[in-house]
């Protein structure tokens, strides 16, 4: 079996009960990070960029917006270690910040790189890697997007970008593939995709008079992903029709019994009666693969995944409970700690690791609306050696 070295960012929608469903270890085994300890730092997204704050609830108030339009971390991942150790980049992890830009992480700090011409008019999501280069995609919500607010800020809608890379050398964003390259008109959007490193299987939706039409297709770039030229015409892409069945087979979760052993070693303590869903990334940096355990008719607990690190295998729940399996050194037992408790309507989200620094997204939300957002930085070595 292929060896998997993974970090899992697991975010569960918890149901209130006497004991948290994230407690798979005895309470006395879980280290609690106290708010006055100097092993963590809070940050939020302001109009100027990234600002440090003492607590998330003290962040300046903002107008709530639908999650597709709000400033928030939508996707985060560590650069796959096999590439990171040979990379010329100073950055070890990244997070896509919707409507804002990309945060690049090192063990010491985080830097936000912005591009209003691209981000203000599009929803950004789904971070992947081509070697060690971060790539993500843009789309627009047919329900919430207000085109009038960005009509003077970007190219014609049919020319808008689908895939964009962040070049860590120049610190600039470069469109790789446009919607026009894929033969999609101005009323179409990519609703989702699965990329295996070579082939893209996409679902697009088009607004029509009586509703929305879905289309499924497969395409392969003629050259390596990050060598694509945005000027390439549609005739240079190998595009063919696909089916909903093929798309769903790639994106629907597999049985948890088929999951890699590293994932099972962390989530094996989940009681059998609890249904959950987890997506994870392997060392390829391509689209994550999903697994689920459905034991009853209840709604599965939702999980997100990040990519690998040399040292740590981590599971993170939305209540801030973190499970850590150390992959190197003598101590390879699972340890647990809990991030500072967030106020009601706040939750933790995706994470990435840069060296000994754990960066975890947080946001304030209610149903489909999002308000304030940011991230917490945690020094893993300090916390785990308490």
Beta strands, then each sheet from edge to edge (+ up, - down):
strand 1: 30-32
strand 2: 40-46
strand 3: 49-53
strand 4: 65-66
strand 5: 73-78
strand 6: 93-97
strand 7: 101-105
strand 8: 110-114
strand 9: 123-130
strand 10: 133-139
strand 11: 161-167
strand 12: 172-178
strand 13: 188-195
strand 14: 199-208
strand 15: 211-220
strand 16: 238-241
strand 17: 254-255
strand 18: 276-280
strand 19: 289-293
strand 20: 312-316
strand 21: 321-326
strand 22: 334-338
strand 23: 346-354
strand 24: 357-366
strand 25: 369-379
sheet 1: 1+ 22+ 21- 20+
sheet 2: 3+ 2- 25+ 4-
sheet 3: 3+ 2- 25+ 24- 23+
sheet 4: 5+ 6- 7+ 8-
sheet 5: 9+ 10- 11+ 12-
sheet 6: 13+ 14- 15+ 16-
sheet 7: 17+ 19+ 18-
end
